[in-house]
Amino acid sequence: MYARAVNVQFQSGKIDEATRIVKDTIVPVLHEQKGFKGQFLLTQRDTGKAISINLWETEADLTAFESSPHYRELMGKLADVLAGPPAGERYEVSVQE
């Protein structure tokens, strides 16, 4: 299994709006993608920092999503709540309990 972890800085007071966008707009599209296994959004309400983690069955599934128009479209839906550009990295999931 593979994960994409994205460090995000949301604008002050925008955590609830960002959470709603992820839950109601982004996650339903992710569920339609081949190999998608799950989504986490970890937030710090006081700082506006967040980490978005999505899980993929294979590295090829993750690559296909990252290079798809869906990825850019979904990131665009967060544009009004971001304080800066997100920074993402890939990881292999070594332990899952």
C-alpha positions as CSV (number, residue, x, y, z in Angstrom):
1,M,0.0,0.0,0.0
2,Y,1.1,3.6,-0.7
3,A,0.3,6.9,0.8
4,R,0.4,10.5,-0.3
5,A,1.0,12.9,2.6
6,V,0.4,16.6,2.0
7,N,1.4,19.3,4.5
8,V,-1.1,22.1,4.2
9,Q,-1.4,25.6,5.8
10,F,-5.0,26.8,5.9
11,Q,-6.0,30.4,6.3
12,S,-6.9,31.6,9.8
13,G,-10.4,30.4,10.8
14,K,-10.9,28.3,7.7
15,I,-10.4,24.8,9.2
16,D,-14.2,24.0,9.3
17,E,-14.7,25.2,5.7
18,A,-11.6,23.2,4.5
19,T,-12.9,20.1,6.4
20,R,-16.3,20.4,4.7
21,I,-14.7,20.7,1.3
22,V,-12.5,17.6,1.8
23,K,-15.4,15.6,3.2
24,D,-18.2,16.6,0.8
25,T,-16.3,17.4,-2.4
26,I,-12.9,15.7,-2.5
27,V,-13.5,12.3,-0.7
28,P,-16.5,11.3,-3.0
29,V,-14.2,11.8,-6.1
30,L,-11.4,9.9,-4.4
31,H,-13.7,6.9,-3.8
32,E,-14.3,6.7,-7.6
33,Q,-10.5,6.4,-8.3
34,K,-9.0,3.0,-8.9
35,G,-7.0,1.7,-5.9
36,F,-8.2,4.4,-3.5
37,K,-8.2,3.0,0.1
38,G,-8.8,5.9,2.5
39,Q,-8.4,9.5,3.4
40,F,-7.3,11.2,6.7
41,L,-7.2,14.9,7.4
42,L,-5.3,15.8,10.5
43,T,-5.7,19.4,11.6
44,Q,-4.4,21.8,14.2
45,R,-7.2,24.3,14.8
46,D,-5.1,26.8,16.6
47,T,-2.3,27.0,13.9
48,G,-4.3,26.2,10.7
49,K,-1.8,23.5,9.9
50,A,-3.0,20.2,8.5
51,I,-1.8,16.9,7.0
52,S,-3.8,15.2,4.4
53,I,-3.1,11.5,3.9
54,N,-4.6,9.4,1.3
55,L,-4.0,5.7,0.8
56,W,-3.7,3.7,-2.4
57,E,-3.5,0.0,-3.2
58,T,-0.5,0.3,-5.5
59,E,2.1,2.9,-6.4
60,A,0.7,2.8,-10.0
61,D,-2.8,3.8,-8.7
62,L,-1.2,6.7,-6.8
63,T,0.8,7.8,-9.8
64,A,-2.3,7.6,-12.0
65,F,-4.2,9.8,-9.6
66,E,-1.4,12.4,-9.2
67,S,-1.1,12.8,-13.0
68,S,-4.9,12.9,-13.6
69,P,-7.0,16.0,-14.2
70,H,-8.9,15.1,-11.1
71,Y,-5.9,15.8,-8.8
72,R,-5.5,19.4,-10.1
73,E,-9.2,20.0,-10.1
74,L,-9.6,18.8,-6.5
75,M,-6.6,20.9,-5.3
76,G,-8.3,23.9,-6.9
77,K,-11.4,23.4,-4.8
78,L,-9.2,24.2,-1.7
79,A,-7.7,27.3,-3.3
80,D,-9.9,29.8,-1.3
81,V,-8.9,28.3,2.1
82,L,-5.2,27.7,1.6
83,A,-2.6,30.1,3.0
84,G,0.2,28.7,0.8
85,P,1.0,26.0,-1.6
86,P,0.7,22.4,-0.3
87,A,3.8,20.2,-0.1
88,G,3.2,16.5,-0.8
89,E,5.3,13.4,-0.6
90,R,4.8,9.7,-1.3
91,Y,5.4,6.9,1.2
92,E,5.2,3.2,1.2
93,V,3.0,2.0,4.1
94,S,5.3,-0.3,6.1
95,V,3.0,-1.0,9.0
96,Q,-0.7,-0.9,9.2
97,E,-2.6,-2.1,12.3
